[in-house]
Amino acid sequence: MSAIDETGQRRPVAIAGEHPLTLYVDRREVVTLMTLGQAPEALALGFLRNQRLIRSLDQVESVQVDWSVDAAAVITRAGVGLDAAGEASLDAPRTVTTGCGQGSVFGDLMAEVDRIRLPADARLSRAGLQALLEAVRGRETVYKQAGAVHGCALARCTDDDAQILHYVEDVGRHNAVDAIAGLMWMHGEAGADTVFYTTGRLTSEMVIKCAQMGIPILVSRSGLTRMGYEIAREVGLTLIGRATHTRFLLFSGEERFTG
């Protein structure tokens, strides 16, 4: 498309796509996600994982995405949303979150926080953090061209280097983190030795999702909410906000950060 710039000249500009993707589970409509559409299969799986509607990839028989009807269809092996205790069904109450486009979490938002145990031996050095930030800057493709999107990355950091395992951009930060959760399942990856990066603010939902994925360190270039901070302290998650190439704020989990 084109737009008129500050000099009065019309010029071509890139804009981010936004597409509805309706998620069906066992032929039942669950939710419609507004998404850039970079990794729709992973987004569908990650949404179900982070909502605790499925507990293992082994429960999933198939995932099919059909953009001609803007739908993702997930078929499970034995029904969705119930663990052995019968928790987290599709009929459970939902908590509306601060996710872009109004996120929704099934069941009690805090139900599993007390059960989460994050690895205490994970470490992130100052040089490793800087390497992560530099690596992410090289991946912000849609944002550099059009803005209007969030980016999330899963990385493995050493003392002075960072390897990006997955990077996803989407119109909502919650979609980007869900897509990475799905990619982790698809690739059989655990989170214990990784660092999660997001461009979005660190709300309670973002902190809980990161902790549920077993990732002990969460970094953002944005700020945080009080509830996000309190949950991070409760689960023992290392939380770093306002992170740029020159500065950062370490809010919690100081024992994992080395200068």
N, C-alpha and C positions, 0 to 999 in steps of 0.2 A: 504494500500500500504506500501512499505518499502522505506527507504532512508539510505544513508551512513552518519553516524555522524562524529563529529570532530576527533574521535579516529580511524576512518577507518572501524568501525563495521557497518554492515547492521542491521537495526532494524525496527520493524513495527511502523508506525506512523499513526495518524488519520488526515484526511484532510476534510475540509468543503465542503459540496455539493454545486453545483451551477446549477440551472435548469432553462431553459426558460419557462416562463408562459405567453402565449399570451392571452390578455384580449379582449374579444368580448362584445360589448354592442349592444343589439337588432340586433344581427347577423352581426354587423359591427366591423371589426378589429380596435382596438384603439392603442394598444401598446404591446410590448413584454418586460416583466420584467425579469431580471435575479435574481433569488431568491433562498434562502436556502429552502423555502417551508414550514416553520413552521406553518403559519396561512394563507393559500392562499385565503380563502373566505374573511377574514378580510382585507387582502392586496388589493384585488380587490375593495372592498367597500371603503376602506380608500383612495386609489388612486383617485377614482372618487370624493370622498368628498373633498380631499385637492386640487384637480384640479378645484373644483367648477363646475364640470359637472353634479352632482346631489346635491340638496340642503337638502334633507331629506331622511331618510330611508324609509319613506312612499312611495317614488317614485319607490322603487324597488319591483318587483314582485318575482324574484327568482335569486339565485346565485348558479351555479353549476361548480365544478372543476373536470376535467377529466385528470389525469396525463398520461393516455395512449396516449393522443394526446397533452399533455402539454398546456392545454387551460382552461381558466375560462370564463364562459358565464354568463353575467348579462342581465336579461330581465327587462325592466322598464315598468311602467304602461302607460306612455304617452309620451315616447320619452326622449332622454337624451340631456343634455347640454344646455338647454334653461330655464331661469327663466322667470318671468313675463315680464321683460324688454328685453328678447331675447338676453341676454349676455352669454358669455363663451360657444359658440358652438364648436363642434369638428372641425369646419373649421376656428376657430379663429387663429391668429398668435401664435406661441409658442416661449417661451424664454428658451434657453438651459442654464441649471444651472450647479453648481459645484457638483451635486450629483454623487456618485460613479457610473461609467458606463454611465455617461452623462445623467443627469436628464432633464426632459422637463416639462415646465409649460404652460398650455393652457391660451391664452389670456394675458392681461396686468398683469405682475407680481405684480404691485403696485396698481391695480385697487381698491382693497377693503381695503387697509391699513387705509385710513382715516375713514372708517366706524367702525373699531374695537374698542370696549370699554372693557377693562379688569377690573375685580373687584379690587377696591383699598384696600379693607379690608383684603385681603389674607396676610398671614404671614408665614415666615420660620425662625426658630431659628437656631443658630449655632449648638446646640445639635441635632436638627431635621435633619439638613444637614448631620452631621456625621452619624446619624442613617441610613439615606438614602444611603449613600455611602457604609456603611457596609452591608446593605441589598442587594444592587446590587452586591457586590463582591461575595455573596453567590449564585447568579443566573447565573453567566457567564459560563454556562456549555460547550457550543460549543467552545467559545473562549479559555477556559482553556485547552481543549483537542487538538484543532487544530489551533487556531488563525484565522486570515483572515476574521473575521466577526465583525460587529458592533452590539451593544446592545442598546435598548431603554426601558425605564421603565416609567410607570405612577404610581405615589405613592400619598398617603395621609399622610402628616406628622403632628405630634403633636409637643409639645415643646421638647420632648426627645425620640420620637419613629417615625418609618416610616413603613407604610403598603404598600407593593407592590401590586397594583391592577392588572397590566398586565406587563409582560416582554417578549420582542421579540428580537431574534437575527436574523440577515440577512447579506448577503454579501454587501448590500448597506444600509447606514444609512437612506436614504430616504424611502426605503422599510420598514424598521423597524418602523419608525414614522407613515407611512401610515397604516401599519397593526394595530398599536395601535389606530389610528383614527377610523378604521373600528370596532375594538373591543368595543370602546366606544359607537358607534352607536348600535351595536348588544346587548349591555348590558344596554342601555338607560342611560349612564353616562354623566354628564356634567363635564366641566373641572375647574370650578371656585374655588373649594377647593382642587385642586391637584397640584402636582409638576411633571414636566417632566424631565427625565434624559436621556442623550445620551452619548455614548462614542465618537461620531463624532464631527467634528468641527462645530462651530456655524456660518453658512453662512446665507445669506438673506433668502434662501428657508426654512431652518430649523426654523428660527425665525418667518417667516410668517405662516408656517404651525402650529406652536405651538400657535400663536396668534389666528389664525382662529378656532382652537379647543377650544378656550376660556380658555386656561391655562395661568395663570399669572406669573409663575416662571419656568425658564428653566435653567438646570444645565448640564454642560459637563465636562468631564475630559480632554477635548482638548481645543484648543484656538478658536478664532473668527476672522471673517473678518470685515473690516471697514463698509461694507454695512449692515452686520448683526447687528453690534453695533448701527448704525444710525437708523435702523428700530426699534430695541428694544427700543431705547430712544423715538422714535416717537409714538409708540403704548403704551408706559408705561409698558413694560415687564421687569421683574426682571431677569437679565442675570448674571449667575455665571459660570466662566470658570476656566480651569486648576485645577479642584477640585479633591483633593486626601484626604486621611485620616489625612494629616498634614497641608495642605495649600489649598487656593482657592483665586480667584480674583473676586470681586464683581464689575461688569462693569456698571450696570444700575438698576433702581428700588430699590435704597438703602432703601427707606422708608418701604419696606416689610420685610427687613431682621433685625432680632433682635439678639443681642449678647447674 
